[in-house]
Amino acid sequence: MLAFPSTYSVGITSLGYQVVWSVMAKRQDVDVRRLFTDQGDRPHRQCELFGLSLSWELDGPVLLDLLEENRIPIWSHQRGEEDPIVFGGGPVLTANPEPLAPFFDVVLLGDGEELLPAFIDALQEVKELPRLQRLQALTRIPGVYIPGFYAPEYDSDGVLLAVKPITAHAPESISKQTWRGNSLSHSTVITPEAAWPDIHMVEVVRSCPELCRFCMASYLTLPFRTPSLEDGLIPAVEKGLSVTKRLGLLGASVTQHPEFTELLQWLNQDCFDDIHLSVSSVRAATVSSELTQILTRRGSKSLTIAIESGSDRIRKMVNKKLAQEEIFAAARYAKEGGLSGLKLYGMVGLPTEADIDVEATAELLIELKKSTPGLRLTLGVSTFVPKAHTPFQWQGVRPEAEKRLKRLAKQLKPKGIAFRPESFGWSVIQALLSRSDRRLAPVIASVRGSQNKLGGWKKAYRAAREGELSTTSEQAIPLPSPPPWSEIVHETWETSRIMPWTHLKGPISHERLIQHQHQALDQNWAIPEE
């Protein structure tokens, strides 16, 4: 059973989920069924594997609902020989699986193209063995993490000292696995019921070479990979266009593919006049007249760029290589090319940010509106959340971000600029899940079924702090109470602090991440002048 922690329309739109399902469905020795929160394929009489693809921290608690609905014990150490092996993957679990670790038997760290087949092959070789021996055999596979074979160690004050193996079978550390093949992913399911109906999605690039200091999508997925045009992208596009006229080009920075101009020109042929083309967020500095004209010709109405901030100082601080004039040029090209809208994404609460920087964002949008009349502007803004394996993983969520979201709304909405803020409250919960260790597991278990209520999270965390949630009978190894809420969510941590994910190795070393943080915060541009 392969589950997704949301509805069918959302889950089937996830390219990562589609790829994992496709890899398993193509095997002769695996009979895979899909499960979503609102529907699923007819279940097996006996399920041997239960998998979950996790792309967003806030979807984590849904796993427990799905397990309970399928009568599977939520705690891994309570499962017996008749229960399926529960495994998971995706960016959230690759970055920091520890808050959810007690619920998984297996976590797959990294890209699934090679990792998933190796995992299935290893299980098939030992399928007749008892459960414990099957899990022990999996420790030989690079990128396979068995949380039950590791235990966190704390000092008398509850400070995490290490996460160490408790069995000879488990390695000291595990490295994220990286797919380096010539091709990336594309849709294997095209349906009118998807959130983006009838669309064929093609992954143009993986990772991003820009390395914005907060960006997990860049740092955790390094190196930047690009399939060739002739052998990778064109065959993938042609396969989809044989069954649909809607094409989506995906990636963190699609226009930085070295052959993107050639791909655009190929799609600009008259034979493609009846297709609808859309692209995900593009780097503002790469927007051109040719790009916007072709998008307009192929049915797109808008373009999306990430600016992070209207403040040049903040953009330099986060390593966003983007000048003010390039943002204005992108807007001008969008209008001149015939697009009706420009969507911009930014953040508040970034390290060193001051009120003057937020004012700069408002001023930028207002000036864009004046300079490109008739172009519909939309600003989406999130609150900075620290992510594992990035240079800003040691930074906390800044409480003043909530007021800054409201300030932007007050300044932009009267000017006719659509403002789409993400919830500050849920950003806080996201940070809690992003930076916690296994002591958060009882909290997650407590809020299952009602995880859409902010108050429930805070109430459950207080109960855990006060010892009112069980951390002994429900978990295999007794754990101390979690640290204060503010310490996990809002405090800036010392770089010497042991992280919950220290034993799980990403593409960039701990020392290099520290260096990148210093480059961001120790420069003169990081000093606000108000």
Residue pairs with C-beta under 8 A, 6 or more apart in sequence:
1 32
1 33
1 34
1 35
1 40
1 43
1 44
1 47
1 49
1 50
1 51
1 70
1 84
2 17
2 20
2 21
2 24
2 32
2 33
2 34
2 35
2 51
2 52
2 53
3 34
3 35
3 36
3 40
3 50
3 51
3 52
3 53
3 63
3 66
4 10
4 11
4 14
4 17
4 34
4 35
4 36
4 37
4 52
4 53
5 11
5 37
5 52
5 54
5 59
5 60
5 62
5 63
5 66
6 36
6 37
6 59
6 62
7 36
7 37
7 38
7 39
8 36
8 38
8 39
8 193
9 193
9 194
9 195
10 36
10 195
11 17
11 34
11 36
12 18
12 36
12 189
12 191
12 193
12 194
13 194
13 195
13 196
13 199
14 53
14 55
15 185
15 186
15 187
15 201
15 203
15 250
16 53
16 55
16 90
16 112
16 185
17 53
18 185
18 187
18 188
18 189
19 112
19 113
19 185
19 188
20 51
20 53
20 89
20 112
20 116
21 32
21 34
21 188
21 189
22 188
23 112
23 113
23 116
23 117
24 30
24 32
24 116
24 120
25 32
27 117
27 120
29 120
29 124
30 120
31 44
33 40
33 41
33 42
33 43
33 44
34 40
34 41
35 41
35 43
35 66
35 70
37 62
37 65
37 66
43 70
46 82
47 70
47 84
48 84
48 85
48 127
49 84
49 85
49 87
49 123
50 67
50 70
50 72
50 84
50 85
50 86
50 87
51 86
51 87
51 88
51 89
52 63
52 66
52 86
52 87
52 88
52 89
52 90
53 88
53 89
53 90
54 60
54 63
54 88
54 89
54 90
54 91
54 92
54 93
54 100
55 90
55 91
55 92
56 92
57 92
57 429
57 430
57 433
57 434
58 426
58 429
58 430
58 433
58 451
59 92
60 92
60 99
60 100
60 433
60 444
61 444
61 447
61 448
61 451
62 451
63 88
63 100
63 103
64 74
64 103
64 444
64 445
64 448
65 448
65 449
67 73
67 74
67 86
67 103
68 74
68 448
72 79
72 83
72 84
72 86
73 79
73 83
74 103
74 445
74 448
75 102
75 103
75 445
75 474
75 475
75 476
76 86
76 102
76 103
76 104
76 105
76 147
76 148
76 476
77 102
77 148
77 475
77 476
79 86
79 105
79 131
80 131
81 130
81 131
85 105
85 106
85 123
85 131
85 134
85 135
86 103
86 104
86 105
86 106
87 104
87 105
87 106
87 107
87 108
87 119
88 97
88 100
88 104
88 106
88 107
88 108
89 107
89 108
89 109
89 112
89 115
89 116
91 216
91 217
91 220
91 221
92 433
93 100
93 104
93 107
93 108
93 109
94 108
94 109
94 110
94 176
94 220
94 504
95 216
95 220
95 387
95 388
95 389
95 434
95 501
95 506
96 388
96 434
96 435
96 499
96 500
96 501
96 504
97 104
97 107
97 109
97 145
97 147
97 501
97 504
98 147
98 152
98 163
98 436
98 437
98 438
98 440
98 500
98 501
99 433
99 436
99 437
99 438
99 440
99 441
99 444
99 500
100 441
100 444
101 107
101 147
101 150
101 438
101 441
102 147
102 438
102 441
102 475
102 476
103 441
103 444
104 147
105 135
105 146
105 147
105 148
106 119
106 135
106 138
106 144
106 145
106 146
107 144
107 145
107 146
107 147
108 115
108 116
108 119
108 143
108 144
108 145
109 115
109 143
109 144
109 145
109 174
109 175
109 176
109 177
109 504
110 143
110 175
110 176
110 177
110 178
110 179
111 177
111 178
111 179
112 179
113 179
113 181
113 185
114 177
114 179
115 141
115 142
115 143
115 144
115 177
118 141
118 142
118 143
118 144
119 138
119 141
119 144
122 137
122 138
122 140
122 141
122 144
123 134
123 137
123 138
125 137
126 133
126 134
126 137
127 134
129 137
135 146
135 148
135 149
136 149
136 167
136 169
138 144
138 146
139 146
139 149
139 169
139 170
139 171
142 174
142 175
142 177
143 174
143 175
143 176
143 177
144 174
145 174
145 504
146 170
148 476
149 165
149 166
149 167
149 169
149 170
150 163
150 164
150 165
150 166
150 170
150 503
151 163
151 164
151 166
151 477
152 160
152 162
152 163
152 437
152 438
152 477
152 479
152 500
153 160
153 161
153 162
153 163
153 164
154 160
154 161
154 479
154 480
155 161
158 480
158 481
158 482
158 483
159 498
160 437
160 498
160 499
160 500
161 498
162 498
162 502
162 503
163 437
163 500
163 502
163 503
164 172
164 503
165 171
165 172
172 503
173 503
173 504
173 505
174 503
174 504
174 505
175 504
175 505
176 220
176 504
176 505
176 506
176 507
178 221
178 222
178 223
178 507
179 206
179 225
180 225
182 227
182 228
182 231
182 232
183 227
183 231
183 232
183 236
184 202
184 203
184 204
184 205
184 206
184 225
184 227
184 232
185 203
186 200
186 201
186 202
186 203
186 236
186 237
186 239
186 240
187 199
187 200
187 201
187 202
187 240
190 198
190 199
190 200
190 240
190 243
190 244
191 197
191 198
192 198
196 246
196 248
197 246
198 244
198 245
198 246
199 244
199 246
199 247
199 248
199 278
200 237
200 239
200 240
200 241
200 243
200 244
200 246
200 247
200 248
201 240
201 248
201 250
202 233
202 236
202 237
202 240
202 247
202 248
202 249
202 250
203 250
203 251
204 226
204 227
204 233
204 249
204 250
204 251
204 254
204 257
204 260
204 263
205 224
205 225
205 226
205 251
205 252
205 253
205 254
205 256
205 257
206 221
206 224
206 225
206 226
206 251
206 252
207 217
207 218
207 221
207 222
207 223
207 224
207 225
207 252
208 215
208 217
208 218
208 221
208 224
208 251
208 252
208 253
208 256
209 218
209 224
209 253
209 256
210 218
210 253
210 283
210 319
210 320
210 321
211 218
211 219
211 319
211 516
212 218
212 308
212 318
212 319
212 320
213 317
213 318
213 319
213 390
213 391
213 392
213 516
213 517
213 520
214 318
214 347
214 350
214 384
214 386
214 387
214 390
214 391
214 392
215 252
215 387
215 390
216 387
216 388
216 389
216 390
217 252
218 252
219 389
219 390
219 391
219 506
219 507
219 508
219 513
220 387
220 388
220 389
220 390
220 506
220 507
221 252
221 507
222 507
222 508
223 507
224 256
226 257
226 258
226 259
227 233
227 236
228 259
229 259
229 262
229 263
229 266
233 257
233 259
233 263
234 263
234 266
237 247
237 267
240 247
241 247
241 272
241 275
245 274
245 275
245 276
246 275
246 276
246 278
247 267
247 275
247 276
247 277
247 278
248 277
248 278
248 279
248 280
249 263
249 277
249 278
249 279
249 280
250 280
251 257
251 280
252 280
252 281
253 281
253 282
253 283
254 260
254 279
254 280
254 282
255 279
255 282
255 283
255 286
255 287
255 291
256 283
256 286
257 263
260 286
261 290
264 290
264 291
264 294
267 275
267 277
267 294
267 298
268 294
268 297
268 298
272 298
273 297
275 298
275 299
276 298
276 299
276 300
277 294
277 295
277 298
277 299
277 300
278 295
278 300
279 295
279 300
279 303
279 304
280 304
281 304
281 305
281 306
281 345
282 291
282 303
282 304
282 305
283 305
283 306
283 322
284 305
284 306
284 307
284 322
284 326
284 327
284 330
285 321
285 322
285 323
285 326
285 330
287 303
287 305
287 329
287 330
287 333
287 334
288 333
289 333
289 336
289 337
291 303
291 333
291 337
292 303
292 333
292 334
292 336
292 337
292 338
292 339
293 337
293 338
295 303
295 337
295 339
296 337
296 338
296 339
297 338
300 339
301 339
301 340
301 341
302 334
302 339
302 340
302 341
302 342
302 343
302 376
302 378
303 330
303 334
303 339
303 341
303 342
303 343
304 342
304 343
304 344
304 345
305 327
305 330
305 342
305 343
305 344
305 345
306 344
306 345
306 346
307 315
307 320
307 322
307 327
307 344
307 345
307 346
307 364
308 314
308 315
308 318
308 320
308 322
308 345
308 346
308 347
308 350
309 315
309 318
309 320
309 346
309 347
309 350
309 353
309 357
309 360
309 361
310 346
310 357
310 360
310 361
310 362
310 363
310 364
310 365
311 353
311 356
311 357
311 358
311 360
311 361
312 323
312 324
312 360
313 357
313 525
313 526
313 528
314 320
314 350
314 352
314 353
314 357
314 360
315 322
316 523
316 525
317 350
317 351
317 352
317 520
317 521
317 523
317 525
317 526
318 350
318 520
319 516
319 519
319 520
324 364
327 344
327 364
327 368
328 367
328 368
328 371
330 342
331 342
331 368
331 371
331 372
331 375
331 377
332 371
332 372
334 341
334 342
334 372
334 375
335 372
335 374
335 375
339 375
340 375
340 376
341 375
341 376
341 377
341 378
342 368
342 372
342 375
342 376
342 377
342 378
343 378
343 379
343 380
344 365
344 377
344 378
344 379
344 380
345 379
345 380
345 381
345 382
346 361
346 379
346 380
346 381
346 382
347 381
347 382
347 383
347 384
348 358
348 381
348 382
348 383
348 384
348 401
348 404
348 405
348 408
349 383
349 384
349 397
349 398
349 400
349 401
349 404
350 384
351 384
351 392
351 395
351 492
351 520
351 521
351 526
352 521
352 526
352 527
352 528
353 398
353 404
353 528
354 528
354 530
355 404
355 407
355 530
356 528
356 529
356 530
357 528
358 404
358 407
358 408
361 379
361 408
362 407
362 408
362 411
362 412
365 377
365 379
365 412
365 415
365 417
366 411
366 412
366 415
366 417
368 375
368 377
369 375
369 377
369 415
369 416
369 417
376 418
377 417
377 418
378 417
378 418
378 419
378 420
379 408
379 412
379 417
379 418
379 419
379 420
380 420
380 421
380 422
381 405
381 408
381 419
381 420
381 421
381 422
382 421
382 422
382 427
383 397
383 398
383 401
383 402
383 405
383 422
383 424
383 427
383 428
384 392
384 395
384 397
384 398
384 401
385 397
385 427
385 430
385 431
385 434
386 392
386 393
386 394
386 395
386 396
386 397
386 431
386 434
386 435
387 393
387 434
388 434
388 435
388 499
388 501
388 506
389 501
389 506
389 507
389 508
389 513
390 513
391 513
391 514
391 516
391 517
391 520
392 517
392 520
393 435
393 499
393 513
394 492
394 493
394 494
394 495
394 497
394 517
395 492
396 431
396 489
396 490
396 491
396 492
396 493
397 427
397 428
397 431
397 489
397 490
398 490
399 490
401 424
401 427
402 424
405 421
405 424
408 419
408 421
409 419
409 421
412 419
413 419
425 454
426 454
428 489
429 454
429 457
431 488
431 489
432 440
432 457
432 461
432 485
432 488
432 489
433 440
433 444
435 488
435 489
435 500
436 482
436 488
436 500
437 500
438 475
438 479
438 500
439 464
439 471
439 479
439 480
439 481
439 482
439 483
440 464
440 482
441 475
442 460
442 464
442 469
442 470
442 471
442 474
442 475
443 457
443 460
443 461
443 464
443 469
443 482
445 469
445 474
446 456
446 460
446 463
446 464
446 469
447 453
447 456
447 457
447 460
450 456
451 457
458 485
460 469
461 482
461 485
463 469
464 471
464 481
464 482
465 481
465 482
465 484
465 485
466 481
467 481
471 478
471 479
471 480
471 481
472 478
482 488
495 514
495 517
502 510
508 516
520 526
